[in-house]
Amino acid sequence: MIKTDGKYIYYASNTPEKDGFQYVTITKASPASDLQIVKKIKLPSNYGNIQLYLADNKLTILANKWNQNYIYNPSPISIGGGSVTVVVVYDVTDVMSPKLDRFYTVDGDYSQSRREGDYLYVISQNFVNLNIWGNTRPYTQQEINTFFDTDFSVEKAFPKSVEISRTSDVAKQLTLR
C-alpha cells in the first residue's frame, strides 16, 4: 500500500521484515536526488491487511489485528475469533516525529473502507464458526439450537438513534439509544 503527498512516500507492506514486524515507512521523495527513509512506524506482528489513507497531515492506518491468544471454544457455534479492526491516526505535520492522534478498534475482521470528504467509513465483519474439530460426531439440530438466541430481533439489536458529539471526552463522543 503506497500513498504520497508529493514530498513524501508512505509505504506499508503486508510482509513482515526480518525482525518479524511490519512497518509503515516514510520516505523523502522530493527532490529525487535526496531520496531517503526518514521514519519507520513499527506495527505489531499480529497486524495484517494493512491499508493507508493520507489527508490533511493525517496518516490513517487500518489493519486486522488477529487474536494471538485464541482459546478453543467447545460450543458447536461461535462468532468471530477475537480479531478486531484497528484504526490508527497519526499527525504527520512533522514527518520526522509522527504523533499518535487517535486509536480505535472495531470488533471483527477488516473488510472494506472508503474515505469521503472528512469521513472514513470502515466495514468489519465477524464469521459464524461451526466448531467441528472437538466433536467426533456431527452435532444434532437440537444441540445446535441450544446455542441460538431464539428471542433475537433486529429491532432489539440495533440502536434507535446514534448521536455523535465533538468533545475531548471520549466516553461522550458516541451515544447509542
PyMOL commands that place a pseudoatom at each C-alpha (Angstrom):
pseudoatom trace, name=CA, resn=MET, resi=1, chain=A, elem=C, hetatm=0, pos=[0.000, 0.000, 0.000]
pseudoatom trace, name=CA, resn=ILE, resi=2, chain=A, elem=C, hetatm=0, pos=[1.508, 3.324, -1.092]
pseudoatom trace, name=CA, resn=LYS, resi=3, chain=A, elem=C, hetatm=0, pos=[0.358, 6.929, -0.544]
pseudoatom trace, name=CA, resn=THR, resi=4, chain=A, elem=C, hetatm=0, pos=[2.111, 10.212, -1.251]
pseudoatom trace, name=CA, resn=ASP, resi=5, chain=A, elem=C, hetatm=0, pos=[1.651, 13.890, -0.516]
pseudoatom trace, name=CA, resn=GLY, resi=6, chain=A, elem=C, hetatm=0, pos=[4.090, 14.913, -3.265]
pseudoatom trace, name=CA, resn=LYS, resi=7, chain=A, elem=C, hetatm=0, pos=[7.009, 15.352, -0.858]
pseudoatom trace, name=CA, resn=TYR, resi=8, chain=A, elem=C, hetatm=0, pos=[6.959, 12.025, 0.990]
pseudoatom trace, name=CA, resn=ILE, resi=9, chain=A, elem=C, hetatm=0, pos=[6.037, 8.442, 0.136]
pseudoatom trace, name=CA, resn=TYR, resi=10, chain=A, elem=C, hetatm=0, pos=[4.156, 6.447, 2.784]
pseudoatom trace, name=CA, resn=TYR, resi=11, chain=A, elem=C, hetatm=0, pos=[4.545, 2.709, 2.276]
pseudoatom trace, name=CA, resn=ALA, resi=12, chain=A, elem=C, hetatm=0, pos=[3.089, -0.247, 4.174]
pseudoatom trace, name=CA, resn=SER, resi=13, chain=A, elem=C, hetatm=0, pos=[3.972, -3.824, 3.378]
pseudoatom trace, name=CA, resn=ASN, resi=14, chain=A, elem=C, hetatm=0, pos=[1.837, -6.742, 4.438]
pseudoatom trace, name=CA, resn=THR, resi=15, chain=A, elem=C, hetatm=0, pos=[5.011, -8.817, 4.685]
pseudoatom trace, name=CA, resn=PRO, resi=16, chain=A, elem=C, hetatm=0, pos=[6.970, -8.775, 7.957]
pseudoatom trace, name=CA, resn=GLU, resi=17, chain=A, elem=C, hetatm=0, pos=[10.600, -7.682, 7.876]
pseudoatom trace, name=CA, resn=LYS, resi=18, chain=A, elem=C, hetatm=0, pos=[13.450, -9.823, 9.258]
pseudoatom trace, name=CA, resn=ASP, resi=19, chain=A, elem=C, hetatm=0, pos=[12.573, -8.852, 12.828]
pseudoatom trace, name=CA, resn=GLY, resi=20, chain=A, elem=C, hetatm=0, pos=[9.024, -10.246, 12.391]
pseudoatom trace, name=CA, resn=PHE, resi=21, chain=A, elem=C, hetatm=0, pos=[7.329, -6.849, 12.450]
pseudoatom trace, name=CA, resn=GLN, resi=22, chain=A, elem=C, hetatm=0, pos=[5.666, -4.793, 9.750]
pseudoatom trace, name=CA, resn=TYR, resi=23, chain=A, elem=C, hetatm=0, pos=[6.304, -1.093, 9.272]
pseudoatom trace, name=CA, resn=VAL, resi=24, chain=A, elem=C, hetatm=0, pos=[4.865, 1.985, 7.669]
pseudoatom trace, name=CA, resn=THR, resi=25, chain=A, elem=C, hetatm=0, pos=[7.893, 3.574, 6.028]
pseudoatom trace, name=CA, resn=ILE, resi=26, chain=A, elem=C, hetatm=0, pos=[8.019, 7.306, 5.297]
pseudoatom trace, name=CA, resn=THR, resi=27, chain=A, elem=C, hetatm=0, pos=[10.490, 8.206, 2.538]
pseudoatom trace, name=CA, resn=LYS, resi=28, chain=A, elem=C, hetatm=0, pos=[11.506, 11.679, 1.413]
pseudoatom trace, name=CA, resn=ALA, resi=29, chain=A, elem=C, hetatm=0, pos=[10.768, 11.696, -2.327]
pseudoatom trace, name=CA, resn=SER, resi=30, chain=A, elem=C, hetatm=0, pos=[11.429, 15.255, -3.441]
pseudoatom trace, name=CA, resn=PRO, resi=31, chain=A, elem=C, hetatm=0, pos=[13.850, 16.126, -4.794]
pseudoatom trace, name=CA, resn=ALA, resi=32, chain=A, elem=C, hetatm=0, pos=[14.536, 12.681, -6.264]
pseudoatom trace, name=CA, resn=SER, resi=33, chain=A, elem=C, hetatm=0, pos=[18.291, 13.158, -5.746]
pseudoatom trace, name=CA, resn=ASP, resi=34, chain=A, elem=C, hetatm=0, pos=[17.618, 13.291, -1.986]
pseudoatom trace, name=CA, resn=LEU, resi=35, chain=A, elem=C, hetatm=0, pos=[15.555, 10.066, -1.758]
pseudoatom trace, name=CA, resn=GLN, resi=36, chain=A, elem=C, hetatm=0, pos=[15.877, 8.665, 1.782]
pseudoatom trace, name=CA, resn=ILE, resi=37, chain=A, elem=C, hetatm=0, pos=[13.895, 6.918, 4.522]
pseudoatom trace, name=CA, resn=VAL, resi=38, chain=A, elem=C, hetatm=0, pos=[13.079, 9.448, 7.228]
pseudoatom trace, name=CA, resn=LYS, resi=39, chain=A, elem=C, hetatm=0, pos=[10.856, 7.428, 9.567]
pseudoatom trace, name=CA, resn=LYS, resi=40, chain=A, elem=C, hetatm=0, pos=[9.545, 3.907, 10.168]
pseudoatom trace, name=CA, resn=ILE, resi=41, chain=A, elem=C, hetatm=0, pos=[6.435, 3.322, 12.255]
pseudoatom trace, name=CA, resn=LYS, resi=42, chain=A, elem=C, hetatm=0, pos=[6.579, -0.146, 13.806]
pseudoatom trace, name=CA, resn=LEU, resi=43, chain=A, elem=C, hetatm=0, pos=[3.329, -2.130, 13.784]
pseudoatom trace, name=CA, resn=PRO, resi=44, chain=A, elem=C, hetatm=0, pos=[2.564, -5.139, 15.988]
pseudoatom trace, name=CA, resn=SER, resi=45, chain=A, elem=C, hetatm=0, pos=[3.356, -8.522, 14.460]
pseudoatom trace, name=CA, resn=ASN, resi=46, chain=A, elem=C, hetatm=0, pos=[-0.306, -9.575, 14.588]
pseudoatom trace, name=CA, resn=TYR, resi=47, chain=A, elem=C, hetatm=0, pos=[-1.430, -6.771, 12.215]
pseudoatom trace, name=CA, resn=GLY, resi=48, chain=A, elem=C, hetatm=0, pos=[-2.348, -7.714, 8.672]
pseudoatom trace, name=CA, resn=ASN, resi=49, chain=A, elem=C, hetatm=0, pos=[-4.292, -6.497, 5.656]
pseudoatom trace, name=CA, resn=ILE, resi=50, chain=A, elem=C, hetatm=0, pos=[-2.804, -3.027, 6.194]
pseudoatom trace, name=CA, resn=GLN, resi=51, chain=A, elem=C, hetatm=0, pos=[-4.378, -0.083, 4.379]
pseudoatom trace, name=CA, resn=LEU, resi=52, chain=A, elem=C, hetatm=0, pos=[-3.365, 3.592, 4.386]
pseudoatom trace, name=CA, resn=TYR, resi=53, chain=A, elem=C, hetatm=0, pos=[-5.146, 6.921, 3.974]
pseudoatom trace, name=CA, resn=LEU, resi=54, chain=A, elem=C, hetatm=0, pos=[-3.379, 10.277, 3.853]
pseudoatom trace, name=CA, resn=ALA, resi=55, chain=A, elem=C, hetatm=0, pos=[-5.098, 13.674, 4.020]
pseudoatom trace, name=CA, resn=ASP, resi=56, chain=A, elem=C, hetatm=0, pos=[-4.620, 16.989, 5.809]
pseudoatom trace, name=CA, resn=ASN, resi=57, chain=A, elem=C, hetatm=0, pos=[-1.375, 15.900, 7.513]
pseudoatom trace, name=CA, resn=LYS, resi=58, chain=A, elem=C, hetatm=0, pos=[-3.115, 12.844, 8.975]
pseudoatom trace, name=CA, resn=LEU, resi=59, chain=A, elem=C, hetatm=0, pos=[-1.882, 9.344, 8.194]
pseudoatom trace, name=CA, resn=THR, resi=60, chain=A, elem=C, hetatm=0, pos=[-4.560, 6.735, 8.903]
pseudoatom trace, name=CA, resn=ILE, resi=61, chain=A, elem=C, hetatm=0, pos=[-3.524, 3.101, 9.223]
pseudoatom trace, name=CA, resn=LEU, resi=62, chain=A, elem=C, hetatm=0, pos=[-6.197, 0.408, 9.065]
pseudoatom trace, name=CA, resn=ALA, resi=63, chain=A, elem=C, hetatm=0, pos=[-5.376, -3.204, 9.847]
pseudoatom trace, name=CA, resn=ASN, resi=64, chain=A, elem=C, hetatm=0, pos=[-6.719, -6.507, 11.010]
pseudoatom trace, name=CA, resn=LYS, resi=65, chain=A, elem=C, hetatm=0, pos=[-5.414, -7.390, 14.437]
pseudoatom trace, name=CA, resn=TRP, resi=66, chain=A, elem=C, hetatm=0, pos=[-5.560, -11.127, 14.892]
pseudoatom trace, name=CA, resn=ASN, resi=67, chain=A, elem=C, hetatm=0, pos=[-6.024, -12.665, 18.292]
pseudoatom trace, name=CA, resn=GLN, resi=68, chain=A, elem=C, hetatm=0, pos=[-2.771, -14.418, 19.189]
pseudoatom trace, name=CA, resn=ASN, resi=69, chain=A, elem=C, hetatm=0, pos=[-4.295, -15.957, 22.301]
pseudoatom trace, name=CA, resn=TYR, resi=70, chain=A, elem=C, hetatm=0, pos=[-7.294, -17.719, 20.808]
pseudoatom trace, name=CA, resn=ILE, resi=71, chain=A, elem=C, hetatm=0, pos=[-8.872, -20.107, 23.298]
pseudoatom trace, name=CA, resn=TYR, resi=72, chain=A, elem=C, hetatm=0, pos=[-10.713, -23.144, 21.996]
pseudoatom trace, name=CA, resn=ASN, resi=73, chain=A, elem=C, hetatm=0, pos=[-14.470, -22.734, 22.366]
pseudoatom trace, name=CA, resn=PRO, resi=74, chain=A, elem=C, hetatm=0, pos=[-16.125, -26.143, 22.887]
pseudoatom trace, name=CA, resn=SER, resi=75, chain=A, elem=C, hetatm=0, pos=[-19.589, -24.909, 21.836]
pseudoatom trace, name=CA, resn=PRO, resi=76, chain=A, elem=C, hetatm=0, pos=[-20.735, -26.029, 18.374]
pseudoatom trace, name=CA, resn=ILE, resi=77, chain=A, elem=C, hetatm=0, pos=[-21.120, -22.414, 17.220]
pseudoatom trace, name=CA, resn=SER, resi=78, chain=A, elem=C, hetatm=0, pos=[-19.021, -19.324, 17.943]
pseudoatom trace, name=CA, resn=ILE, resi=79, chain=A, elem=C, hetatm=0, pos=[-18.962, -15.879, 16.393]
pseudoatom trace, name=CA, resn=GLY, resi=80, chain=A, elem=C, hetatm=0, pos=[-15.612, -14.398, 15.446]
pseudoatom trace, name=CA, resn=GLY, resi=81, chain=A, elem=C, hetatm=0, pos=[-12.250, -15.414, 16.754]
pseudoatom trace, name=CA, resn=GLY, resi=82, chain=A, elem=C, hetatm=0, pos=[-11.424, -12.341, 18.792]
pseudoatom trace, name=CA, resn=SER, resi=83, chain=A, elem=C, hetatm=0, pos=[-9.908, -10.360, 15.933]
pseudoatom trace, name=CA, resn=VAL, resi=84, chain=A, elem=C, hetatm=0, pos=[-10.530, -6.632, 15.608]
pseudoatom trace, name=CA, resn=THR, resi=85, chain=A, elem=C, hetatm=0, pos=[-10.198, -3.920, 13.003]
pseudoatom trace, name=CA, resn=VAL, resi=86, chain=A, elem=C, hetatm=0, pos=[-7.714, -1.268, 14.124]
pseudoatom trace, name=CA, resn=VAL, resi=87, chain=A, elem=C, hetatm=0, pos=[-7.820, 2.365, 13.005]
pseudoatom trace, name=CA, resn=VAL, resi=88, chain=A, elem=C, hetatm=0, pos=[-4.726, 4.352, 13.991]
pseudoatom trace, name=CA, resn=VAL, resi=89, chain=A, elem=C, hetatm=0, pos=[-4.373, 8.035, 13.099]
pseudoatom trace, name=CA, resn=TYR, resi=90, chain=A, elem=C, hetatm=0, pos=[-1.024, 9.848, 13.188]
pseudoatom trace, name=CA, resn=ASP, resi=91, chain=A, elem=C, hetatm=0, pos=[-0.451, 13.567, 12.808]
pseudoatom trace, name=CA, resn=VAL, resi=92, chain=A, elem=C, hetatm=0, pos=[2.386, 13.755, 10.268]
pseudoatom trace, name=CA, resn=THR, resi=93, chain=A, elem=C, hetatm=0, pos=[2.753, 17.532, 10.185]
pseudoatom trace, name=CA, resn=ASP, resi=94, chain=A, elem=C, hetatm=0, pos=[6.343, 16.780, 11.267]
pseudoatom trace, name=CA, resn=VAL, resi=95, chain=A, elem=C, hetatm=0, pos=[7.139, 13.550, 9.400]
pseudoatom trace, name=CA, resn=MET, resi=96, chain=A, elem=C, hetatm=0, pos=[10.340, 13.116, 11.404]
pseudoatom trace, name=CA, resn=SER, resi=97, chain=A, elem=C, hetatm=0, pos=[8.221, 12.808, 14.529]
pseudoatom trace, name=CA, resn=PRO, resi=98, chain=A, elem=C, hetatm=0, pos=[4.691, 11.485, 13.811]
pseudoatom trace, name=CA, resn=LYS, resi=99, chain=A, elem=C, hetatm=0, pos=[2.369, 11.891, 16.772]
pseudoatom trace, name=CA, resn=LEU, resi=100, chain=A, elem=C, hetatm=0, pos=[-0.352, 9.384, 17.628]
pseudoatom trace, name=CA, resn=ASP, resi=101, chain=A, elem=C, hetatm=0, pos=[-3.608, 11.317, 17.273]
pseudoatom trace, name=CA, resn=ARG, resi=102, chain=A, elem=C, hetatm=0, pos=[-6.324, 8.652, 17.607]
pseudoatom trace, name=CA, resn=PHE, resi=103, chain=A, elem=C, hetatm=0, pos=[-6.666, 4.923, 18.091]
pseudoatom trace, name=CA, resn=TYR, resi=104, chain=A, elem=C, hetatm=0, pos=[-9.879, 2.958, 17.542]
pseudoatom trace, name=CA, resn=THR, resi=105, chain=A, elem=C, hetatm=0, pos=[-10.793, -0.718, 17.463]
pseudoatom trace, name=CA, resn=VAL, resi=106, chain=A, elem=C, hetatm=0, pos=[-13.914, -2.271, 15.992]
pseudoatom trace, name=CA, resn=ASP, resi=107, chain=A, elem=C, hetatm=0, pos=[-14.918, -5.867, 16.659]
pseudoatom trace, name=CA, resn=GLY, resi=108, chain=A, elem=C, hetatm=0, pos=[-14.434, -8.181, 13.680]
pseudoatom trace, name=CA, resn=ASP, resi=109, chain=A, elem=C, hetatm=0, pos=[-12.171, -8.603, 10.653]
pseudoatom trace, name=CA, resn=TYR, resi=110, chain=A, elem=C, hetatm=0, pos=[-11.427, -5.586, 8.446]
pseudoatom trace, name=CA, resn=SER, resi=111, chain=A, elem=C, hetatm=0, pos=[-13.387, -5.895, 5.220]
pseudoatom trace, name=CA, resn=GLN, resi=112, chain=A, elem=C, hetatm=0, pos=[-13.522, -2.580, 3.342]
pseudoatom trace, name=CA, resn=SER, resi=113, chain=A, elem=C, hetatm=0, pos=[-13.091, 1.145, 3.796]
pseudoatom trace, name=CA, resn=ARG, resi=114, chain=A, elem=C, hetatm=0, pos=[-13.717, 4.340, 1.913]
pseudoatom trace, name=CA, resn=ARG, resi=115, chain=A, elem=C, hetatm=0, pos=[-12.878, 7.957, 2.559]
pseudoatom trace, name=CA, resn=GLU, resi=116, chain=A, elem=C, hetatm=0, pos=[-15.483, 10.540, 1.544]
pseudoatom trace, name=CA, resn=GLY, resi=117, chain=A, elem=C, hetatm=0, pos=[-14.563, 14.118, 2.391]
pseudoatom trace, name=CA, resn=ASP, resi=118, chain=A, elem=C, hetatm=0, pos=[-13.723, 14.319, 6.078]
pseudoatom trace, name=CA, resn=TYR, resi=119, chain=A, elem=C, hetatm=0, pos=[-15.186, 10.894, 6.876]
pseudoatom trace, name=CA, resn=LEU, resi=120, chain=A, elem=C, hetatm=0, pos=[-13.647, 7.440, 6.806]
pseudoatom trace, name=CA, resn=TYR, resi=121, chain=A, elem=C, hetatm=0, pos=[-16.136, 4.578, 6.583]
pseudoatom trace, name=CA, resn=VAL, resi=122, chain=A, elem=C, hetatm=0, pos=[-14.879, 1.210, 7.797]
pseudoatom trace, name=CA, resn=ILE, resi=123, chain=A, elem=C, hetatm=0, pos=[-16.669, -2.112, 7.436]
pseudoatom trace, name=CA, resn=SER, resi=124, chain=A, elem=C, hetatm=0, pos=[-15.696, -5.067, 9.570]
pseudoatom trace, name=CA, resn=GLN, resi=125, chain=A, elem=C, hetatm=0, pos=[-17.296, -8.470, 9.786]
pseudoatom trace, name=CA, resn=ASN, resi=126, chain=A, elem=C, hetatm=0, pos=[-17.489, -11.460, 12.064]
pseudoatom trace, name=CA, resn=PHE, resi=127, chain=A, elem=C, hetatm=0, pos=[-17.976, -15.012, 10.940]
pseudoatom trace, name=CA, resn=VAL, resi=128, chain=A, elem=C, hetatm=0, pos=[-20.124, -17.729, 12.441]
pseudoatom trace, name=CA, resn=ASN, resi=129, chain=A, elem=C, hetatm=0, pos=[-17.846, -20.681, 13.066]
pseudoatom trace, name=CA, resn=LEU, resi=130, chain=A, elem=C, hetatm=0, pos=[-19.160, -24.207, 13.225]
pseudoatom trace, name=CA, resn=ASN, resi=131, chain=A, elem=C, hetatm=0, pos=[-16.639, -25.779, 15.589]
pseudoatom trace, name=CA, resn=ILE, resi=132, chain=A, elem=C, hetatm=0, pos=[-16.384, -29.341, 14.379]
pseudoatom trace, name=CA, resn=TRP, resi=133, chain=A, elem=C, hetatm=0, pos=[-12.842, -30.157, 15.450]
pseudoatom trace, name=CA, resn=GLY, resi=134, chain=A, elem=C, hetatm=0, pos=[-13.601, -31.234, 19.039]
pseudoatom trace, name=CA, resn=ASN, resi=135, chain=A, elem=C, hetatm=0, pos=[-16.536, -33.484, 18.373]
pseudoatom trace, name=CA, resn=THR, resi=136, chain=A, elem=C, hetatm=0, pos=[-16.216, -36.989, 16.938]
pseudoatom trace, name=CA, resn=ARG, resi=137, chain=A, elem=C, hetatm=0, pos=[-19.791, -36.979, 15.634]
pseudoatom trace, name=CA, resn=PRO, resi=138, chain=A, elem=C, hetatm=0, pos=[-21.931, -34.312, 13.963]
pseudoatom trace, name=CA, resn=TYR, resi=139, chain=A, elem=C, hetatm=0, pos=[-23.968, -32.119, 16.303]
pseudoatom trace, name=CA, resn=THR, resi=140, chain=A, elem=C, hetatm=0, pos=[-27.694, -32.693, 16.220]
pseudoatom trace, name=CA, resn=GLN, resi=141, chain=A, elem=C, hetatm=0, pos=[-30.043, -29.846, 15.296]
pseudoatom trace, name=CA, resn=GLN, resi=142, chain=A, elem=C, hetatm=0, pos=[-31.310, -29.873, 18.878]
pseudoatom trace, name=CA, resn=GLU, resi=143, chain=A, elem=C, hetatm=0, pos=[-27.755, -29.433, 20.252]
pseudoatom trace, name=CA, resn=ILE, resi=144, chain=A, elem=C, hetatm=0, pos=[-27.062, -26.570, 17.851]
pseudoatom trace, name=CA, resn=ASN, resi=145, chain=A, elem=C, hetatm=0, pos=[-30.369, -24.866, 18.673]
pseudoatom trace, name=CA, resn=THR, resi=146, chain=A, elem=C, hetatm=0, pos=[-29.373, -24.608, 22.351]
pseudoatom trace, name=CA, resn=PHE, resi=147, chain=A, elem=C, hetatm=0, pos=[-26.682, -22.100, 21.335]
pseudoatom trace, name=CA, resn=PHE, resi=148, chain=A, elem=C, hetatm=0, pos=[-29.003, -19.784, 19.361]
pseudoatom trace, name=CA, resn=ASP, resi=149, chain=A, elem=C, hetatm=0, pos=[-30.813, -16.831, 20.864]
pseudoatom trace, name=CA, resn=THR, resi=150, chain=A, elem=C, hetatm=0, pos=[-34.398, -17.664, 19.964]
pseudoatom trace, name=CA, resn=ASP, resi=151, chain=A, elem=C, hetatm=0, pos=[-35.592, -14.250, 21.170]
pseudoatom trace, name=CA, resn=PHE, resi=152, chain=A, elem=C, hetatm=0, pos=[-33.412, -12.333, 18.679]
pseudoatom trace, name=CA, resn=SER, resi=153, chain=A, elem=C, hetatm=0, pos=[-34.920, -9.438, 16.768]
pseudoatom trace, name=CA, resn=VAL, resi=154, chain=A, elem=C, hetatm=0, pos=[-33.283, -6.737, 14.652]
pseudoatom trace, name=CA, resn=GLU, resi=155, chain=A, elem=C, hetatm=0, pos=[-35.289, -4.063, 16.463]
pseudoatom trace, name=CA, resn=LYS, resi=156, chain=A, elem=C, hetatm=0, pos=[-33.666, -5.066, 19.755]
pseudoatom trace, name=CA, resn=ALA, resi=157, chain=A, elem=C, hetatm=0, pos=[-30.152, -5.455, 18.303]
pseudoatom trace, name=CA, resn=PHE, resi=158, chain=A, elem=C, hetatm=0, pos=[-29.746, -2.072, 16.575]
pseudoatom trace, name=CA, resn=PRO, resi=159, chain=A, elem=C, hetatm=0, pos=[-29.912, 1.292, 18.334]
pseudoatom trace, name=CA, resn=LYS, resi=160, chain=A, elem=C, hetatm=0, pos=[-32.897, 3.544, 17.702]
pseudoatom trace, name=CA, resn=SER, resi=161, chain=A, elem=C, hetatm=0, pos=[-30.576, 6.563, 17.379]
pseudoatom trace, name=CA, resn=VAL, resi=162, chain=A, elem=C, hetatm=0, pos=[-26.877, 7.344, 17.170]
pseudoatom trace, name=CA, resn=GLU, resi=163, chain=A, elem=C, hetatm=0, pos=[-25.582, 10.688, 18.429]
pseudoatom trace, name=CA, resn=ILE, resi=164, chain=A, elem=C, hetatm=0, pos=[-22.030, 11.820, 17.649]
pseudoatom trace, name=CA, resn=SER, resi=165, chain=A, elem=C, hetatm=0, pos=[-20.570, 14.777, 19.555]
pseudoatom trace, name=CA, resn=ARG, resi=166, chain=A, elem=C, hetatm=0, pos=[-17.340, 16.729, 19.177]
pseudoatom trace, name=CA, resn=THR, resi=167, chain=A, elem=C, hetatm=0, pos=[-15.758, 16.601, 22.596]
pseudoatom trace, name=CA, resn=SER, resi=168, chain=A, elem=C, hetatm=0, pos=[-12.409, 15.707, 24.095]
pseudoatom trace, name=CA, resn=ASP, resi=169, chain=A, elem=C, hetatm=0, pos=[-14.210, 13.305, 26.454]
pseudoatom trace, name=CA, resn=VAL, resi=170, chain=A, elem=C, hetatm=0, pos=[-14.001, 10.007, 24.530]
pseudoatom trace, name=CA, resn=ALA, resi=171, chain=A, elem=C, hetatm=0, pos=[-16.826, 8.484, 26.602]
pseudoatom trace, name=CA, resn=LYS, resi=172, chain=A, elem=C, hetatm=0, pos=[-19.223, 11.178, 25.334]
pseudoatom trace, name=CA, resn=GLN, resi=173, chain=A, elem=C, hetatm=0, pos=[-18.261, 11.164, 21.634]
pseudoatom trace, name=CA, resn=LEU, resi=174, chain=A, elem=C, hetatm=0, pos=[-20.754, 8.448, 20.684]
pseudoatom trace, name=CA, resn=THR, resi=175, chain=A, elem=C, hetatm=0, pos=[-24.136, 7.777, 22.273]
pseudoatom trace, name=CA, resn=LEU, resi=176, chain=A, elem=C, hetatm=0, pos=[-26.349, 4.855, 21.235]
pseudoatom trace, name=CA, resn=ARG, resi=177, chain=A, elem=C, hetatm=0, pos=[-30.000, 4.845, 22.288]
for i in range(1, 177): cmd.bond("trace and resi %d" % i, "trace and resi %d" % (i + 1))
show_as sticks, trace
zoom trace
